[in-house]
Amino acid sequence: MPAPTDRTSISVKSERAVLAAVRLPDSFYDPRDPFGELRSLAEQAGAIVVGEMEQRLSRPVAATFMGSGKVEELKRLCDALDATLVIFDHDLSPSQIGNIEEVVGRKVIDRSELILDIFASRATTHEAKLQVEMAQLEYTYPRLRAMWDHLERIVGHGGIGGIGTRGPGEQQLEIDRRLVQRKKLELKRELDQIHARKRRMVRERRAEHYTVCLVGYTNAGKSTLFNTLTAGGAYADDRVFATLVTRTREWDVGGGLNVMLSDTVGFVRNLPHHLIASFRATLEEATHADLLLIVLDVSDPAAEMQYETVTRTLDELIAETAEREAGEVDATGGTGWGAWRPPERLLLLNKVDRLADNRDVLVWTNKVPGSIPISAKDPNHPGHQQLRERVLAGAQGGVVEVELTLPMWESRAILMAENRAQVLDRQYDNGTVRLRVRIGRRQLDQLRSAVGGVGLEVREVGA
């Protein structure tokens, strides 16, 4: 007896699942383990994967994505394995889902539904829950018609009604659409407020500090590295999407400098666009950082596919950010970011301790010059010192020796100079302090900004 095709929930917890995929000429997957990622996603969602089926086609079949004969074969496989769920490694249209369910007699979900289910189970903060709910509504809204296999009238259907109930009545579908649209507007307003607040925080942080952001494929080791570098207490687990909110902590990179390091949500192949849109406030950290540290698990057989996914997603996000910031005007009439520039990128080859030899590392260092082999969990790995030196150099922006003259009442600027520069000499004279320092050009610019150029004299030593 076929299992029911209950569409009231997209949860896949504890269900016996068969994975299905159509391999198209432009499909993007790991040929060594075609179902590896989907299997991992399904298992993280709580499903028990009992079977897999794929078909190679030049293009999808309009009605059922797979060929009709293959769908019948899929039904027989589900019968034989007592499966209650089919998970497709694609985004399916509502009609395709309905047509496949009619044949196989099981609930069918697509890749986006699976990822949304995982995000929903991982969301713990108010912000993350709002973002997941918004993404679910964005996914659900265009599919409402397919979710209703009947369009019965709820009023005015046969018989006489009272005032307001006469006439053709209203379809339940239209009521649901209106409710979903209203809820989306409420969520959008709240998320826009969060987004605006986060952007202000990011701007203030960048004005005061050199900002570094960890990005990468889900489960690449970003949170583990974050904890090793900062003792920041980010939740780290061997699960996909363990991090759904951005955490930021100070990171001491030496030379008397601290930078701000952020840990972000991981990327995944074919991450649903509405999910990216909902988490835009979270991803704001990445698009406005000074430096992106791309964490790559080089021990994963699908490392190349994961690197391409991350770089492509970053390219899209940064292009959108550049377009948006170019047209934004601040209170002074200038552009909101003015000197906004795309962040620099540095590739970290993580989990090298899992490799049998260094051949894969050599391949990657040749492919991406300047990349750094590292073990996120081992603070004594040589890559950590190399990483600190690279970040310190970026944070300094080149070191100069200068003589700074400041009025004594500029205590904040004096403290900033003492903390962010190497003081070589200090003299007090007639209400001023004269400091000879070695300082990074970025820190010197920050110092100038802090005092507004008033009362600060800068003379480059030897100039």
Secondary structure, DSSP 8 states (H G I E B T S, - for coil): -------S----TT-EEEEEEEE-TT--S-TTSTTHHHHHHHHHTT-EEEEEEEEE-SS-BTTTBS-HHHHHHHHHHHHHHT--EEEESS---HHHHHHHHHHH-SEEE-HHHHHHHHHHHH--SHHHHHHHHHHHHHHHGGGHHHH-S---BSSSSSS---TTT-SS--BHHHHHHHHHHHHHHHHHHHHHHHHHHHHHHHHHHHHHS-EEEEEEBTTSSHHHHHHHHH-------SSTT---S-EEEEEEEETTEEEEEEE---B-TT--HHHHHHTHHHHHHHHT-SEEEEEEETTSTTHHHHHHHHHHHHHHHHHHHHHHHHT-B-TTSSBSSSS----EEEEEEE-GGG-SSSHHHHHHHHHSTT-EE--TT-TTSHHHHHHHHHHHHHHHTSEEEEEEEEETT-HHHHHHHHHHEEEEEEEEETTEEEEEEEEEHHHHHHHHHHHTTSS-EEEETT-
